[in-house]
Amino acid sequence: MQIVSDSAEAEYFSKKDWEQIRDVERIISKLTPIQRNRLYLRIVRRLSFKEISKIEEVGITSVEDSYQ
């Protein structure tokens, strides 16, 4: 059973959430495929720069610099 709230507070936060999601989508769409993959590995899979560099077979500095 799902409870739907019609309160002004719930509507406000729902609207803000969608605005934030659109902002994130817009930013991610501007990244290169490599940058998107690194972001995924770093945030979702919680890998270190060192682990990402090993997966990509690149120097750790390359990965670190892409976050600047």
Secondary structure by P-SEA (a helix, b strand, c coil): cbbbbccaaaaaaaaaaaaaaaaaaaaaaaccaaaaaaaaaaccccccaaaaaaaacccaaaaaaaac
